[in-house]
Amino acid sequence: MHADTHLMTVLQAIVMGLLQGITELFPISSLGHSVILPQLLGWTQIVKAQGASNSFFLTFVVGLHVATAAALFVYYRKEWAKIIKGVIETFYTRRIETPYQRLGWLLIVATIPAGIMGLLFEHLFRSVFAKPLWASFFLLINGIVLLVGEKKRKEAEMAPRRIHSRSAVRLLKNGHRTLDTLEFKEAGVIGVAQVFALLAGISRSGITMVAGLVRGMDHEDSARFSFLLATPIILAAGLYKLPDLFSHSAAGVRPQILIGSIAAFVAAYVSVAFLVKYFRTKNLYPFAIYSLVVGAILFVHFL
């Protein structure tokens, strides 16, 4: 049976899959780019589907999200094995003793706010703000957020402070904190920051990295926590709507969903491998400049 290319071509599926896999992890907003690019390219059938309820495109996005989360899980599979094992152990010991046990519970605490807000307001935010003009505006705001994060990071370096936690009490020479010094309330703050990524144009990875930098962590640990945190959030969002893949709305685009998901998986895996190395020595400034310039140009374009 032939795929219904009237809804979405194979090329469009590949482009959207690559776009999702890259922009979900690069701090430049996957939702914002998925709203803006079809409009710029004149893909009218996709633009119409984005604003409709129970449309083929929303079903298509479910596949991309699951594929992106799968790529993150595969990349961090050894860490996830230790994290899951550590969390299970805490149910038996009733104590949090190891770094991986602590990291597991930090991720759980940080996941809760975005999970609840996503369930309550995701559809509202998508229907109201997932428009090219709003996405361009929030992409501009995303650039400002990244710049502020870098400014606050420098301030933290200039005035390092002693960190108190159950697992560590230390003053790091370079002023940076490690993940094992993060408090649970701070993980909650980072989780709340994720909520703003429901706005098309605000990057999930960007805003969680900024939250980590503001709390005194370096780029490498902020990125690591952000990517680990993205895995359950993206996966849960995808699995929650997984039944849509077997609904009537997916009938004409299942081959495109498969092809797009493969593209998203590959792009996400390559992206996280690149960014992990990138953030060992570099910062958010290039992404901030990109967001500011592209956001401003597109905002004027869509006015």
KACOR-V245709 format. One record per backbone hydrogen bond with DSSP energy under -1.0 kcal/mol. CO is the residue of the C=O (numbers start at 1). NH is the residue of the N-H. E is the energy in kcal/mol with one decimal. If there is no record, write none. Layout:
CO/NH/E, CO/NH/E
//
This chain:
3/5/-1.5, 4/7/-1.2, 4/8/-1.1, 9/13/-2.1, 10/14/-2.3, 11/15/-2.7, 12/16/-2.7, 13/17/-2.0, 14/18/-2.8, 15/19/-2.5, 16/20/-2.3, 17/21/-2.4, 18/22/-2.0, 19/23/-2.6, 20/24/-1.8, 22/26/-2.8, 26/28/-3.0, 29/33/-1.6, 30/34/-2.4, 31/35/-1.3, 32/36/-2.1, 33/37/-2.6, 36/40/-2.2, 37/41/-2.4, 38/43/-2.6, 42/44/-2.0, 43/47/-2.2, 44/48/-2.5, 45/49/-1.5, 46/50/-1.9, 55/59/-1.4, 56/60/-2.2, 57/61/-2.4, 58/62/-1.2, 59/63/-1.3, 60/64/-1.6, 61/65/-2.5, 62/66/-2.3, 63/67/-2.1, 64/68/-2.3, 65/69/-2.6, 66/70/-2.2, 67/71/-2.0, 68/72/-2.1, 69/73/-2.5, 70/74/-2.6, 71/75/-2.4, 72/76/-2.4, 74/77/-1.2, 76/80/-2.9, 77/81/-2.0, 78/82/-1.5, 79/83/-2.7, 80/84/-2.9, 81/85/-2.0, 82/86/-2.4, 83/87/-2.5, 84/88/-2.2, 85/89/-2.1, 86/90/-1.4, 89/93/-2.4, 90/94/-2.1, 98/102/-2.3, 99/103/-2.7, 100/104/-2.2, 101/105/-1.8, 102/106/-2.3, 103/107/-2.3, 104/108/-1.7, 105/109/-2.4, 106/110/-2.2, 107/111/-1.5, 108/112/-1.4, 111/115/-2.1, 112/116/-2.5, 113/117/-2.5, 114/118/-2.3, 115/119/-1.9, 116/120/-1.9, 117/121/-2.9, 118/122/-1.8, 121/125/-3.0, 122/126/-2.3, 123/127/-2.5, 124/128/-2.2, 125/129/-2.6, 126/130/-1.2, 129/131/-2.5, 131/135/-3.2, 132/136/-2.3, 133/137/-2.1, 134/138/-2.8, 135/139/-1.7, 136/140/-1.8, 137/141/-2.0, 138/142/-2.4, 139/143/-1.7, 140/144/-1.5, 141/145/-2.5, 142/146/-2.2, 143/147/-2.0, 144/148/-2.6, 145/149/-2.3, 146/150/-1.9, 147/151/-2.1, 148/152/-2.7, 149/153/-2.0, 150/154/-1.9, 151/155/-1.9, 152/156/-2.2, 153/157/-1.9, 154/158/-1.9, 155/159/-1.2, 163/170/-1.1, 168/165/-1.0, 170/163/-2.1, 172/175/-1.5, 178/181/-2.0, 179/182/-1.6, 183/187/-1.9, 184/188/-1.9, 185/189/-1.6, 186/190/-2.2, 187/191/-2.2, 188/192/-2.3, 189/193/-2.1, 190/194/-1.1, 192/195/-1.3, 193/196/-1.1, 194/197/-1.9, 195/198/-2.0, 196/199/-1.7, 199/202/-2.4, 203/207/-2.5, 204/208/-1.9, 205/209/-2.0, 206/210/-2.4, 207/211/-2.0, 208/212/-1.8, 209/213/-2.7, 210/214/-2.8, 211/215/-1.3, 212/217/-2.3, 213/216/-1.8, 216/177/-2.6, 218/222/-2.4, 219/223/-2.5, 220/224/-2.3, 221/225/-2.6, 222/226/-2.1, 223/227/-2.7, 224/228/-2.4, 225/229/-2.5, 226/230/-1.9, 227/231/-1.1, 229/233/-1.2, 230/234/-3.0, 231/235/-2.4, 232/236/-2.6, 233/237/-2.1, 234/238/-2.1, 235/239/-3.2, 236/240/-2.4, 239/242/-1.0, 241/244/-1.9, 242/245/-2.1, 243/246/-1.6, 244/247/-1.5, 247/250/-1.1, 248/251/-1.4, 250/253/-1.3, 252/4/-1.6, 253/257/-2.7, 254/258/-2.2, 255/259/-2.5, 256/260/-3.1, 257/261/-2.3, 258/262/-2.0, 259/263/-2.1, 260/264/-2.4, 261/265/-2.6, 262/266/-2.3, 263/267/-2.5, 264/268/-2.6, 265/269/-2.4, 266/270/-2.4, 267/271/-2.3, 268/272/-2.6, 269/273/-2.0, 270/274/-2.1, 271/275/-3.0, 272/276/-2.3, 273/277/-1.1, 274/278/-2.6, 275/279/-2.8, 277/280/-1.1, 278/281/-1.3, 278/282/-2.1, 284/288/-2.2, 285/289/-2.7, 286/290/-2.2, 287/291/-2.4, 288/292/-2.5, 289/293/-2.8, 290/294/-2.6, 291/295/-1.9, 292/296/-2.2, 293/297/-2.4, 294/298/-2.6, 295/299/-2.2, 296/300/-2.0, 297/301/-2.0, 298/302/-2.6
//
